[in-house]
Amino acid sequence: MGWNLSRQGAEVVFIDAGRPGEGVTDWSFSWVNASNKTVRRSYFDLNVAGMAAHRELAGVIGPDSWWYPSGHLRWADDPAAETKLLESAELLAAWDYRVEVRTGAEVRRLEPALALPGEVPVLFCPDEAWVHGRHLVGRLLAQAVACGAELRSGTAVRGIGTGTDGSIRTLALSDGSSLDVDIVVNAAGPRASHVAGLVARHLPMRREPGAVTRISCVRVPVGRAMHAPHVEIRPDGEASVVLHSREVDALIDTGEDPAELARLLHDAARRVVPDLGSSRIVRTRVVHRPIPADAFPSVGSVPSVPGYYEAVSHSGITLGPVIGRLLASEILSGHRDELLADFRPERFPS
Ligand SMILES: Cc1cc2nc3c(=O)[nH]c(=O)nc-3n(C[C@H](O)[C@H](O)[C@H](O)COP(=O)(O)OP(=O)(O)OC[C@H]3O[C@@H](n4cnc5c(N)ncnc54)[C@H](O)[C@@H]3O)c2cc1C
């Protein structure tokens, strides 16, 4: 959003307690999709718009080192899950989403390193992608700074001052300085509820931690993101693969050691891709999803605090470019886009 605003002549200051792109964004499965977002039609539509916004962005800033539009594979290993998968393919096709049901044997021609039965049905969504979030953020920031934006890394927002009419006036920063502002966008990820509290707003968020592991390998044996039965696998550049699993996430709150979570992910991955047996676990992080209480994004202005906006969302990798574009337009012109109608912050009263 800051990239959109600075390109359109707004004076923008990025303030980040850490370093931009190194929060959850760097520890995400980073799958750009709408096939997993069918819980509500408006949410699906927003995610489809997110996919389109990524393609447009790749056309504008160039795709290298962040945009990998290689599609996505998903299959199951029990009959009930398989039936659900095939039903979801029917729904997606009815909603004009490109989805193909292939066999394991056909998929092995695309992904020769996979150990999957030849007859198993596999959903292939050719328009889906994965994104290198840290590289994307770096690219957008560099361009915004070239347009005149300022970046303050390692500086946290500690206070937000308002005028007598309740509108945003100043930010108090952790380095002791303050900044006069007329607009603030709360894009603090898992800390968004805390930042909302600085304007006396209650933004309820869920606690949903996830464990993500990076493994290194001499040659990356997979070419695209995939949901195998017990593990999610995607490439992560030239010599790295990212692993995640909701089943392993469920163990986080049992107090399991992150090293053991990583081992479980690695074991599950090598059952699907035997070549990963020789890979090495490099780093594992347990991170918190920035997920509002009802699981949907909170995006837009908060009328009771003029000048205060939120951009808080799970699926923030898929949705980042579309939220950025719509919110920048709302800030500059006041236009409230219909795509965001179900995801307005007002549904959580202050
Ligand atoms: C395990 C897991 C898997 C996921 N998989 C997917 C997926 O496949 N597809 C998808 O679309 N999404 C996925 N997501 C969600 C997605 O990663 C997030 O929605 C997205 O990265 C959030 O980006 P963000 O910029 O809001 O948060 P972050 O990247 O965390 O950025 C927030 C920034 O705010 C800064 N900050 C915090 N507090 C302050 C403060 N007081 N002052 C100044 N700065 C502050 C932090 O330093 C940080 O840099 C996944 C998330 C997890 C955890």
The ligand as an SDF file (V2000), in Angstrom:
LIG
                    3D

 53 58  0  0  0  0  0  0  0  0999 V2000
    2.3410  -20.8200    9.0350 C   0  0  0  0  0  0  0  0  0  0  0  0
    1.7250  -19.7750    8.1410 C   0  0  0  0  0  0  0  0  0  0  0  0
    1.4000  -20.0990    6.8290 C   0  0  0  0  0  0  0  0  0  0  0  0
    0.8240  -19.1270    6.0080 C   0  0  0  0  0  0  0  0  0  0  0  0
    0.5370  -19.4690    4.7190 N   0  0  0  0  0  0  0  0  0  0  0  0
    0.0000  -18.5490    3.8990 C   0  0  0  0  0  0  0  0  0  0  0  0
   -0.2350  -18.8730    2.5400 C   0  0  0  0  0  0  0  0  0  0  0  0
    0.0590  -19.9740    2.0910 O   0  0  0  0  0  0  0  0  0  0  0  0
   -0.7870  -17.9110    1.7440 N   0  0  0  0  0  0  0  0  0  0  0  0
   -1.1110  -16.6640    2.2260 C   0  0  0  0  0  0  0  0  0  0  0  0
   -1.6300  -15.8420    1.4610 O   0  0  0  0  0  0  0  0  0  0  0  0
   -0.8810  -16.3280    3.5110 N   0  0  0  0  0  0  0  0  0  0  0  0
   -0.3340  -17.2420    4.3520 C   0  0  0  0  0  0  0  0  0  0  0  0
   -0.0650  -16.9140    5.6430 N   0  0  0  0  0  0  0  0  0  0  0  0
   -0.4360  -15.5850    6.1290 C   0  0  0  0  0  0  0  0  0  0  0  0
    0.5440  -14.5230    5.6690 C   0  0  0  0  0  0  0  0  0  0  0  0
    1.8680  -14.9740    5.8180 O   0  0  0  0  0  0  0  0  0  0  0  0
    0.3120  -13.2570    6.4850 C   0  0  0  0  0  0  0  0  0  0  0  0
   -1.0420  -12.8830    6.3540 O   0  0  0  0  0  0  0  0  0  0  0  0
    1.1780  -12.0940    5.9740 C   0  0  0  0  0  0  0  0  0  0  0  0
    2.5300  -12.4740    5.8620 O   0  0  0  0  0  0  0  0  0  0  0  0
    1.0210  -10.9440    6.9380 C   0  0  0  0  0  0  0  0  0  0  0  0
    1.8360   -9.8850    6.5120 O   0  0  0  0  0  0  0  0  0  0  0  0
    1.8960   -8.5760    7.4180 P   0  0  0  0  0  0  0  0  0  0  0  0
    2.7300   -7.6160    6.6650 O   0  0  0  0  0  0  0  0  0  0  0  0
    0.5350   -8.1990    7.8620 O   0  0  0  0  0  0  0  0  0  0  0  0
    2.6580   -9.0810    8.7520 O   0  0  0  0  0  0  0  0  0  0  0  0
    4.2630   -9.1430    9.0150 P   0  0  0  0  0  0  0  0  0  0  0  0
    4.9910   -9.6920    7.8420 O   0  0  0  0  0  0  0  0  0  0  0  0
    4.4500   -9.8350   10.3290 O   0  0  0  0  0  0  0  0  0  0  0  0
    4.6420   -7.6230    9.1220 O   0  0  0  0  0  0  0  0  0  0  0  0
    4.2350   -6.8410   10.2170 C   0  0  0  0  0  0  0  0  0  0  0  0
    5.3450   -5.8860   10.5510 C   0  0  0  0  0  0  0  0  0  0  0  0
    4.8670   -4.9860   11.5630 O   0  0  0  0  0  0  0  0  0  0  0  0
    5.9510   -4.6720   12.3830 C   0  0  0  0  0  0  0  0  0  0  0  0
    5.4320   -4.1850   13.6880 N   0  0  0  0  0  0  0  0  0  0  0  0
    4.7450   -4.8580   14.6330 C   0  0  0  0  0  0  0  0  0  0  0  0
    4.4280   -4.0460   15.6530 N   0  0  0  0  0  0  0  0  0  0  0  0
    4.9230   -2.8260   15.3450 C   0  0  0  0  0  0  0  0  0  0  0  0
    4.9200   -1.5600   15.9980 C   0  0  0  0  0  0  0  0  0  0  0  0
    4.3340   -1.3510   17.1940 N   0  0  0  0  0  0  0  0  0  0  0  0
    5.5350   -0.5190   15.3760 N   0  0  0  0  0  0  0  0  0  0  0  0
    6.1290   -0.6660   14.1630 C   0  0  0  0  0  0  0  0  0  0  0  0
    6.1680   -1.8540   13.5220 N   0  0  0  0  0  0  0  0  0  0  0  0
    5.5570   -2.9100   14.0910 C   0  0  0  0  0  0  0  0  0  0  0  0
    6.7610   -5.9550   12.5060 C   0  0  0  0  0  0  0  0  0  0  0  0
    8.1110   -5.6830   12.8370 O   0  0  0  0  0  0  0  0  0  0  0  0
    6.5940   -6.5640   11.1200 C   0  0  0  0  0  0  0  0  0  0  0  0
    7.7090   -6.3160   10.2640 O   0  0  0  0  0  0  0  0  0  0  0  0
    0.5440  -17.8400    6.5020 C   0  0  0  0  0  0  0  0  0  0  0  0
    0.9080  -17.5050    7.8050 C   0  0  0  0  0  0  0  0  0  0  0  0
    1.4970  -18.4610    8.6190 C   0  0  0  0  0  0  0  0  0  0  0  0
    1.8940  -18.0840   10.0130 C   0  0  0  0  0  0  0  0  0  0  0  0
  1  2  1  0
  2  3  1  0
  2 52  2  0
  3  4  2  0
  4  5  1  0
  4 50  1  0
  5  6  2  0
  6  7  1  0
  6 13  1  0
  7  8  2  0
  7  9  1  0
  9 10  1  0
 10 11  2  0
 10 12  1  0
 12 13  2  0
 13 14  1  0
 14 15  1  0
 14 50  1  0
 15 16  1  0
 16 17  1  0
 16 18  1  0
 18 19  1  0
 18 20  1  0
 20 21  1  0
 20 22  1  0
 22 23  1  0
 23 24  1  0
 24 25  2  0
 24 26  1  0
 24 27  1  0
 27 28  1  0
 28 29  2  0
 28 30  1  0
 28 31  1  0
 31 32  1  0
 32 33  1  0
 33 34  1  0
 33 48  1  0
 34 35  1  0
 35 36  1  0
 35 46  1  0
 36 37  1  0
 36 45  1  0
 37 38  2  0
 38 39  1  0
 39 40  1  0
 39 45  2  0
 40 41  1  0
 40 42  2  0
 42 43  1  0
 43 44  2  0
 44 45  1  0
 46 47  1  0
 46 48  1  0
 48 49  1  0
 50 51  2  0
 51 52  1  0
 52 53  1  0
M  END
$$$$
